[in-house]
């Protein structure tokens, strides 16, 4: 058993992209569909047509979060991982 005499923390800054709604719409879920066109009597042609849905606009902004991680927890997790690998 290891005795711990000091405890150390590592400060981690996490930047996470967050979607925020904005005004307007955008095209989304675009797909190709086949459309039949009549060229003349008894003559048809199939062509591809792009069909899209309208979705609300989003803008990505960063969200900053400060996290303190215990150094001993990191060492313990590394030891567990090392034991699993070997």
N, C-alpha and C positions, 0 to 999 in steps of 0.2 A: 504494500500500500504506500502510495506517495503522499507525503504531507505537503500542503501548499502553504507557503508563508507570505506570498504576495499575489496580488491579483492585478492583471493588466488588461486594459481595454484598447481596442483599435477603433478609431473613428473612421466611418465609411460614409461618404456622401453619395447618395443614389439619385441619379437623374432619370426620371421615368417619363416617356412621352404619354401625354393625356389628350384624348380627342375632345374638343370643345365645339358645340354646334355654332354655325355662323349662318348668315342670311343666304338665301338662294338654294338652288338644287344642282345636282351633278348627275351624270349618267353612270349607272352601275348595273351589275349583273348582265353585261352585254353577252349576246349569244348570236350565232348564225342560224337562221331558219330558212327553209326552202319555200320559195313562192312560185306558183305556176302562172305563166303568162300565155295568153292566146295570141299566136302570130297570125293566124288565118283560120279558115274553116277546116277543122280537123287537125290543125297543127298547134302543138303546145310546146313551150320551153320552160324548163325549171331553172330558176336563178336563186342565188343566195342573197339574203337580205339580213342586215344587222338590226337586231331588236334590242333596245336597252330600256331599263327601268329608270325612273327618276327618284333619287335619294336625297336627303338633306345634306347640305355642305357641312364638312367638318374641318377644323383647323387644329393641327397638333401643336401643343405647347408643352414645355417641360415643367415637371413637378419635382422640386428638390426636397429630399428627405434625408435627415441626418440619423444614422444608425450607429450605435455603439455595440461592438461585438467583443465578447470576452476572448482574450488570447488563449486562455486555457481550454475553452470550448473548441477553438480551432485546432489546437494541438491534439485534443481527444478525438475529434473527428478524423484528423489525419492519421492517427494511430489505428483507428478502427478501419479506415480505408486501406492502410498499409497491411494490416492483418488479413483483410479480405483478399487482397491481391496475391499475397504470398501463400 
